[in-house]
């Protein structure tokens, strides 16, 4: 089984390398995951969103059942929610459920590629249908559809040729929606400014709000990531911690920021051990201090919340 898994992974990676040869621009603005490994059960909190992912996956794998109930699968799934809420992890969970590779397209970076390397983007447009012909099923995630905003800072780019860029992006999305092998997913952190033209029956016919509930989802995220860190380390890393008490009073932090704070605390302990110091288990205070420092840094630099993708 392990040999079969490795062979399939290598085959998919070779297919992706062929895609990148055809379109280097796509290679620079997209991330390809041959075999995603994020079971829906491992996504912490977000019960309603997780249920929708399971529903969407079942509609794709068992359309005949949905027909018996007088309905049909959604054409595309658009996730809306703040940075760090869990949209990218949900896309990975969907791909895992479907046993399909995942292609995550950074839309603001794609727009930058169009503006700076326009000639290299032409092959992408011309061969977009052919590019994925060898994939029996592929989840394509268009991340941050509000392409006028820079992905990392959220600031608007001035002077963009919005009309041509929108037409270009809509063409790629439409081709995915029409393909039998592509499962179309989109996301945006700015639902109030995303173009309404995306929200059509032919593109993204289902909108999913990804909104963590405070404090329950934040606590669930910390518990999950602490457990996963200990599984990787194969030992206990944290003192007994009441995570609800840790997040209390810090409503402004996203789940992704809490995950980053948890790993900052772990890295701090690892650094001290590497320096020859005696270190104990990570206390709640270390995670909370890192979270507060992270929030202060983000506020002073206008940085966007971390995605928290440590799964």
C-alpha positions in Angstrom: 0.0 0.0 0.0 2.8 2.4 0.9 4.4 1.7 -2.5 1.1 2.4 -4.3 0.7 5.6 -2.4 4.2 6.8 -3.3 3.7 5.9 -7.0 0.4 7.8 -7.2 1.9 10.8 -5.5 4.9 10.8 -7.9 2.5 10.4 -10.9 0.5 13.4 -9.8 3.6 15.5 -9.1 4.9 14.7 -12.6 1.6 15.8 -14.0 1.9 19.1 -12.1 5.5 19.6 -13.4 4.1 19.2 -16.9 1.5 21.9 -16.1 4.2 24.3 -14.9 6.3 23.7 -18.0 3.4 24.9 -20.1 2.7 27.8 -17.8 5.5 29.0 -15.5 3.3 31.9 -14.4 0.8 29.4 -12.9 3.7 27.7 -11.1 4.6 31.0 -9.4 1.1 31.9 -8.2 -0.3 28.4 -7.3 0.4 25.7 -4.7 -0.1 22.1 -5.7 -0.8 19.4 -3.1 -0.8 15.9 -4.7 -2.3 14.1 -1.7 -3.9 16.3 0.8 -4.1 14.8 4.3 -6.6 16.9 6.4 -9.6 14.8 7.4 -12.7 16.9 8.1 -12.7 15.5 11.6 -9.3 17.2 12.2 -10.6 20.6 11.4 -11.3 22.2 14.8 -14.5 24.0 15.5 -16.5 25.4 12.6 -19.2 22.7 12.9 -21.5 24.2 10.3 -18.7 24.8 7.8 -17.4 21.2 8.3 -21.0 19.9 7.7 -21.2 21.9 4.5 -17.9 20.4 3.3 -19.2 16.9 3.9 -22.4 17.8 2.1 -20.5 19.2 -0.9 -18.3 16.2 -1.1 -21.2 13.8 -1.0 -23.0 15.7 -3.7 -20.0 15.2 -6.0 -19.4 11.6 -5.2 -23.1 10.5 -5.1 -25.0 12.8 -7.5 -27.6 10.1 -8.1 -28.6 10.2 -4.4 -29.1 14.0 -4.6 -31.2 13.5 -7.7 -33.5 11.1 -5.8 -34.1 14.0 -3.4 -34.9 16.4 -6.2 -31.8 18.5 -5.9 -28.4 18.8 -7.5 -24.8 19.6 -6.4 -23.8 23.2 -6.2 -21.6 24.3 -9.2 -19.0 26.0 -7.0 -18.5 26.7 -3.3 -17.5 30.2 -2.2 -16.2 30.5 1.4 -16.4 33.9 3.0 -14.8 34.8 6.3 -12.0 36.7 7.9 -8.3 35.9 7.5 -7.3 33.0 9.8 -10.8 31.6 10.1 -10.0 28.3 8.4 -11.0 28.7 4.7 -7.8 27.2 3.3 -7.9 24.2 5.7 -11.5 23.5 4.7 -10.5 23.5 1.1 -7.8 20.9 2.0 -10.3 18.9 3.9 -12.7 18.8 0.9 -9.8 17.6 -1.3 -8.9 15.0 1.3 -12.5 13.8 1.4 -12.7 13.5 -2.3 -9.2 11.8 -2.5 -8.2 14.4 -5.1 -5.2 16.7 -5.5 -5.6 20.3 -4.6 -4.5 23.3 -6.6 -4.6 26.6 -4.6 -4.4 29.7 -6.8 -3.4 32.9 -5.0 -5.6 35.3 -7.0 -3.9 38.6 -6.1 -0.5 37.0 -7.0 -2.1 35.7 -10.3 -3.1 39.3 -11.1 0.4 40.5 -10.4 1.7 37.8 -12.8 -0.7 39.1 -15.5 0.5 42.7 -14.9 4.3 41.9 -14.8 4.6 38.9 -17.1 1.6 39.2 -19.4 3.2 37.2 -22.2 3.8 34.2 -20.0 0.1 34.2 -19.0 -1.1 33.7 -22.6 -0.3 29.9 -22.5 -2.2 29.6 -19.3 -5.3 31.1 -20.9 -4.9 29.1 -24.1 -4.3 25.7 -22.4 -6.4 26.1 -19.2 -8.8 23.3 -20.3 -6.0 21.0 -21.4 -3.8 21.6 -18.4 -6.0 19.4 -16.1 -7.1 16.9 -18.7 -5.0 14.1 -17.1 -6.4 14.6 -13.6 -9.5 12.4 -13.0 -10.5 14.8 -10.3 -8.9 18.0 -9.1 -10.0 20.6 -6.5 -9.2 24.1 -7.7 -9.3 26.8 -4.9 -9.3 30.4 -6.1 -8.0 32.1 -2.9 -9.0 35.7 -2.3 -11.3 36.5 -5.2 -11.2 40.2 -4.4 -8.2 40.6 -6.6 -7.9 44.3 -6.1 -6.5 43.7 -2.6 -3.0 42.6 -1.9 -3.1 39.1 -0.3 -0.7 39.8 2.5 -1.7 43.3 3.6 -5.3 43.6 2.5 -4.6 47.0 1.0 -6.1 47.9 -2.4 -4.0 48.2 -5.4 -4.5 51.5 -7.2 -4.7 51.9 -11.0 -5.6 48.3 -11.9 -7.2 47.7 -15.3 -10.1 46.1 -13.5 -12.2 45.3 -16.5 -9.7 43.1 -18.4 -8.5 41.5 -15.2 -12.0 40.6 -14.2 -12.7 39.1 -17.6 -9.5 37.1 -17.5 -10.3 35.7 -14.0 -14.0 35.0 -14.9 -12.8 33.0 -17.9 -10.6 30.7 -15.7 -13.4 30.3 -13.2 -16.0 29.5 -15.8 -13.8 26.9 -17.4 -13.3 25.2 -14.1 -17.1 25.3 -13.4 -17.8 23.7 -16.8 -15.1 21.0 -16.4 -16.3 17.5 -15.3 -13.0 16.8 -13.6 -12.6 20.1 -11.6 -14.3 20.7 -8.2 -14.5 24.5 -8.0 -13.9 26.3 -4.7 -13.3 30.0 -4.0 -12.7 32.1 -0.9 -12.6 35.8 0.1 -11.9 37.7 3.3 -13.7 40.7 1.9 -17.3 39.6 1.0 -18.5 43.2 1.0 -16.3 44.0 -1.9 -16.1 40.8 -3.9 -17.6 41.2 -7.4 -21.3 40.1 -7.6 -20.6 38.6 -11.0 -18.9 35.7 -9.2 -22.1 34.9 -7.3 -24.0 33.3 -10.2 -25.4 29.8 -10.7 -22.8 29.2 -13.4 -19.8 30.0 -11.1 -20.3 29.9 -7.3 -23.8 28.9 -6.6 -23.3 28.1 -2.9 -21.9 30.6 -0.4 -20.5 29.3 2.9 -19.9 31.6 5.9 -16.7 30.5 7.7 -17.2 32.4 11.0 -15.4 31.0 14.1 -17.5 31.2 17.3 -15.8 32.8 20.3 -14.6 31.3 22.5 -15.6 27.7 21.6 -13.9 27.5 18.1 -10.8 29.2 19.3 -10.5 26.8 22.2 -11.1 23.8 19.9 -8.3 25.1 17.5 -5.8 25.4 20.4 -6.7 21.9 21.8 -6.3 20.3 18.3 -3.0 22.0 17.4 -1.5 21.3 20.9 -2.5 17.6 20.5 -1.1 17.4 17.0 2.2 19.0 18.1 2.5 16.5 20.9 1.8 13.7 18.4 4.6 14.9 16.2 7.0 15.2 19.1 5.8 11.9 20.6 5.8 13.4 24.1 4.0 15.8 26.4 4.8 19.4 25.6 2.3 21.5 27.5 1.4 21.9 31.1 -2.3 21.1 31.9 -4.0 24.1 30.4 -7.5 25.6 30.5 -7.5 26.9 27.0 -10.8 28.8 27.5 -9.1 30.8 30.2 -6.1 31.4 27.9 -8.3 33.0 25.1 -10.5 34.9 27.6 -10.5 38.7 26.9 -8.7 38.4 23.5 -11.7 38.3 21.2 -9.9 40.2 18.5 -7.4 37.4 17.7 -8.3 35.0 14.9 -7.9 31.2 15.4 -5.0 31.4 13.0 -3.3 33.9 15.3 -3.8 31.7 18.3 -2.2 28.8 16.4 0.8 31.0 15.5 1.1 32.0 19.1 1.1 28.4 20.2 3.9 27.6 17.8 5.9 30.7 18.8 5.8 29.4 22.4 7.0 26.0 21.2 9.8 27.5 19.2 10.9 29.6 22.2 11.2 26.5 24.3 13.1 24.7 21.5 15.5 27.7 21.2 16.3 27.7 24.9 16.9 23.9 24.9 19.2 24.3 21.9 21.2 26.9 23.9 21.7 24.3 26.7 19.1 25.7 29.1 16.8 23.6 31.2 13.3 23.9 30.0 10.0 22.5 31.4 6.6 22.1 29.8 5.0 25.0 28.0 2.7 26.9 30.4 -0.5 28.8 29.5 1.2 32.1 30.2 3.8 31.5 27.4 1.1 31.0 24.8 -0.9 34.0 26.0 2.1 36.3 26.0 3.0 35.3 22.5 -0.6 35.9 21.4 -0.6 39.4 22.9 2.7 40.2 21.3 1.5 38.9 18.0 -1.7 41.0 18.2 0.4 44.2 19.0 2.7 43.6 16.1 -0.2 43.0 13.7 -1.8 46.2 14.9 1.3 48.3 14.5 2.2 47.0 11.1 -1.4 46.5 9.7 -0.4 42.9 9.0 -3.2 40.4 8.1 -3.9 37.5 10.6 -1.9 34.3 10.0 -3.7 31.5 8.3 -2.6 29.1 11.0 -2.0 26.3 8.5 0.0 23.9 10.7 -2.1 20.9 10.1 
